[in-house]
Amino acid sequence: MGTVYIISEFGKLTKKDDALSFYNKDGTERKIFIHRLDRLIILGSVEITSSALKLLMRHQIDTVFLNKNGKLNGKLEFQDGKNVFLRKRQYEILLDQNKMVTLVKAIVRGKIKNQISFMQRIARKTNDSKLEQTIQDAQRNEKRLEDSNSIESIRGYEGYGSKLFFSVFKYNIIPEWAVFNGRTMHPPKDVVNAVMSFLYTLLNYRIDSFIVLEGLDPYVGYLHTLDYGKRALSFDLMEEYRTSICDTLTCALFNLGILKFTDFQYKDFTNNDDDYPLEISEESKLEIETTESIKGVLLTEEGLKKTANAFEEKMTTEIFYPPLGKRISYQNVIIEQIKHYKRVIMDQEAEYKPFVIK
């Protein structure tokens, strides 16, 4: 069973014998066997009985609570980071500029290489000269990255690489109704961004859970700036998978006709929306100040279910993983890469080698 999603506007999660039962608003019952459950993701308005919560805690099931827009409400965690020496080393690296630069450069290198690989796939299906020029710009950007010697400059190359990537991403979306004019968030302004944002959220939570299992401190990252309550390492280590897992899946969901226009809802957001709380961007704050609301796009309940199911299927898809010399699932690739990162942190291996799609 692995990961189970409960996506519902109304419903109740209860304990029944040594299992969980979810009762939907239409009265249907869904049985969830606890011994097959690795993690539970609850999205929407779901009532949980105390006995069900105790069962989740007794079996230490990683449980994530999301709002209707995919924003984190909270989570149950049971690992307490006993490896103090590993965490001590993470904090020591914050004072080692050379080590930080080496780690961050490797992560960004992997992200840019994967973006270029995907852009080249798009180019093979079109004869647009502007697309070829953009790929050349991205390749030059990758070469300039290697000469950078500061975290700030590396962040600049990462940002520019993403700008180039998203400028050609629309060429790989087939349905005319699925318009993509660039990356927007908080809130997403079109259907493509709505899917992309939700997939990024699912990926981030999955990586975060594996980071905690390995005893690493998820708040100590080097690419993303440190901030109170910000799990910077989780954001760092998801960068090399954004394209290979989430961006490719976004395209497939539209191009294969899995998602329809009816799987989306258009909504006016305000600052005081309890059901759809957002981290409003500065641009969106200005829009709200002048119009009192901001328009955005979200997946419907059915759209969320389709996207979540596709994500889980993607995570079990097997690909060739060079360090082990065999095919393993994307999920196991992430686990192996986090273990590799941990060994580099502890100086058991010399350099971090990002996951790059061939």
Backbone hydrogen bonds, N-H to C=O, Kabsch-Sander energy under -0.5 kcal/mol:
donor,donor_aa,acceptor,acceptor_aa,energy
2,G,36,R,-1.8
3,T,1,M,-0.8
4,V,39,R,-2.2
6,I,41,I,-2.8
7,I,5,Y,-0.5
8,S,6,I,-0.6
8,S,43,L,-2.0
12,K,23,Y,-1.9
13,L,47,E,-3.3
14,T,12,K,-0.6
14,T,21,S,-2.9
16,K,19,A,-2.9
19,A,16,K,-1.2
20,L,32,I,-2.9
21,S,14,T,-2.8
22,F,30,R,-2.8
23,Y,12,K,-2.9
23,Y,21,S,-0.6
24,N,22,F,-0.6
24,N,28,T,-2.4
25,K,10,F,-0.7
27,G,24,N,-2.0
30,R,22,F,-2.3
32,I,20,L,-3.2
34,I,18,D,-0.5
34,I,32,I,-0.5
36,R,33,F,-1.3
37,L,34,I,-1.2
38,D,2,G,-3.3
39,R,2,G,-1.8
40,L,62,D,-2.4
41,I,4,V,-2.9
42,I,40,L,-0.6
42,I,64,V,-3.0
43,L,6,I,-3.1
43,L,41,I,-0.6
44,G,42,I,-0.5
44,G,66,L,-1.9
45,S,8,S,-1.3
46,V,44,G,-0.9
47,E,11,G,-2.7
49,T,13,L,-2.4
53,L,49,T,-2.1
54,K,50,S,-2.3
55,L,51,S,-1.8
56,L,52,A,-2.0
57,M,53,L,-2.1
58,R,54,K,-2.8
59,H,55,L,-1.9
60,Q,57,M,-0.7
61,I,56,L,-2.5
62,D,38,D,-1.1
62,D,60,Q,-0.6
63,T,76,L,-0.9
64,V,40,L,-2.9
65,F,74,G,-3.2
66,L,42,I,-3.2
66,L,64,V,-0.5
67,N,71,K,-3.2
68,K,275,D,-1.0
70,G,67,N,-2.1
73,N,65,F,-3.6
74,G,65,F,-1.5
76,L,63,T,-2.7
77,E,75,K,-0.5
84,V,82,K,-2.0
87,R,83,N,-1.7
88,K,84,V,-2.4
89,R,85,F,-1.9
90,Q,86,L,-1.8
91,Y,87,R,-2.0
92,E,88,K,-2.0
93,I,89,R,-1.9
94,L,90,Q,-0.7
94,L,91,Y,-0.6
95,L,92,E,-1.7
96,D,93,I,-1.7
97,Q,95,L,-0.7
100,M,96,D,-2.4
101,V,97,Q,-2.7
102,T,98,N,-2.2
103,L,99,K,-2.2
104,V,100,M,-2.9
105,K,101,V,-2.6
106,A,102,T,-1.6
107,I,103,L,-2.0
108,V,104,V,-2.5
109,R,105,K,-2.4
110,G,106,A,-2.1
111,K,107,I,-1.9
112,I,108,V,-2.8
113,K,109,R,-2.5
114,N,110,G,-2.1
115,Q,111,K,-2.0
116,I,112,I,-2.7
117,S,113,K,-2.4
118,F,114,N,-1.9
119,M,115,Q,-2.4
120,Q,116,I,-2.4
121,R,117,S,-1.5
122,I,118,F,-1.9
123,A,119,M,-2.3
124,R,120,Q,-1.6
125,K,122,I,-1.5
126,T,123,A,-1.3
132,E,128,D,-1.3
133,Q,129,S,-1.9
134,T,130,K,-2.0
135,I,131,L,-2.1
136,Q,132,E,-2.0
137,D,133,Q,-2.1
138,A,134,T,-2.2
139,Q,135,I,-2.3
140,R,136,Q,-2.1
141,N,137,D,-2.1
142,E,138,A,-2.0
143,K,139,Q,-1.8
144,R,140,R,-2.2
145,L,141,N,-1.6
146,E,142,E,-1.0
147,D,144,R,-1.1
148,S,145,L,-1.6
154,I,150,S,-1.9
155,R,151,I,-2.4
156,G,152,E,-1.7
157,Y,153,S,-2.0
158,E,154,I,-2.4
159,G,155,R,-2.4
160,Y,156,G,-2.3
161,G,157,Y,-2.3
162,S,158,E,-1.9
163,K,159,G,-2.0
164,L,160,Y,-2.2
165,F,161,G,-2.3
166,F,162,S,-2.7
167,S,163,K,-1.0
168,V,164,L,-0.6
168,V,165,F,-1.3
169,F,165,F,-0.8
171,Y,168,V,-1.5
172,N,169,F,-1.9
173,I,170,K,-1.6
174,I,172,N,-0.6
178,A,175,P,-1.0
179,V,177,W,-1.5
192,V,179,V,-0.6
194,A,190,D,-1.9
195,V,191,V,-1.8
196,M,192,V,-2.5
197,S,193,N,-2.7
198,F,194,A,-1.6
199,L,195,V,-2.5
200,Y,196,M,-2.5
201,T,197,S,-2.0
202,L,198,F,-2.2
203,L,199,L,-2.5
204,N,200,Y,-2.6
205,Y,201,T,-2.2
206,R,202,L,-1.9
207,I,203,L,-2.6
208,D,204,N,-2.5
209,S,205,Y,-1.9
210,F,206,R,-1.6
211,I,207,I,-2.3
212,V,208,D,-2.1
213,L,209,S,-1.9
214,E,210,F,-1.5
215,G,212,V,-1.6
216,L,211,I,-1.7
220,V,217,D,-1.5
221,G,219,Y,-0.9
230,K,227,D,-2.0
231,R,229,G,-0.6
232,A,230,K,-2.0
233,L,218,P,-1.8
234,S,218,P,-1.0
234,S,231,R,-0.6
235,F,231,R,-1.3
236,D,232,A,-2.4
237,L,233,L,-2.7
238,M,234,S,-0.6
239,E,235,F,-0.6
239,E,236,D,-1.2
241,Y,238,M,-1.5
242,R,238,M,-0.8
242,R,239,E,-0.8
245,I,241,Y,-2.4
246,C,241,Y,-0.9
246,C,242,R,-0.8
247,D,242,R,-2.6
248,T,243,T,-1.8
249,L,245,I,-1.0
250,T,246,C,-2.4
251,C,247,D,-1.8
252,A,248,T,-2.0
253,L,249,L,-2.4
254,F,250,T,-1.3
255,N,251,C,-3.3
256,L,252,A,-2.4
257,G,254,F,-1.3
258,I,253,L,-0.8
259,L,253,L,-2.5
263,D,260,K,-1.9
264,F,261,F,-1.2
265,Q,298,L,-3.1
267,K,296,G,-2.5
269,F,267,K,-0.6
269,F,294,I,-3.7
273,D,270,T,-0.7
274,D,272,N,-0.8
280,I,278,L,-1.3
281,S,186,H,-1.3
285,K,281,S,-2.5
286,L,282,E,-1.7
287,E,283,E,-1.6
288,I,284,S,-2.5
289,E,285,K,-2.2
290,T,286,L,-1.4
291,T,287,E,-2.1
292,E,288,I,-3.0
294,I,269,F,-2.2
296,G,267,K,-2.5
297,V,188,P,-2.5
298,L,265,Q,-2.6
300,T,263,D,-2.4
304,L,300,T,-2.8
305,K,301,E,-1.9
306,K,302,E,-2.2
307,T,303,G,-2.4
308,A,304,L,-2.8
309,N,305,K,-2.4
310,A,306,K,-2.1
311,F,307,T,-2.2
312,E,308,A,-2.2
313,E,309,N,-2.1
314,K,310,A,-2.3
315,M,311,F,-2.3
316,T,312,E,-1.0
317,T,313,E,-0.5
317,T,314,K,-1.2
319,I,328,I,-2.9
321,Y,326,K,-2.8
324,L,321,Y,-1.4
325,G,321,Y,-1.4
326,K,321,Y,-1.1
328,I,319,I,-2.6
330,Y,317,T,-1.6
331,Q,315,M,-2.4
333,V,329,S,-2.1
334,I,330,Y,-2.3
335,I,331,Q,-1.9
336,E,332,N,-2.6
337,Q,333,V,-2.6
338,I,334,I,-2.2
339,K,335,I,-1.9
340,H,336,E,-2.3
341,Y,337,Q,-2.7
342,K,338,I,-2.2
343,R,339,K,-2.0
344,V,340,H,-2.0
345,I,341,Y,-2.4
346,M,342,K,-1.8
347,D,344,V,-1.6
348,Q,343,R,-3.1
349,E,343,R,-1.0
356,V,354,P,-0.6
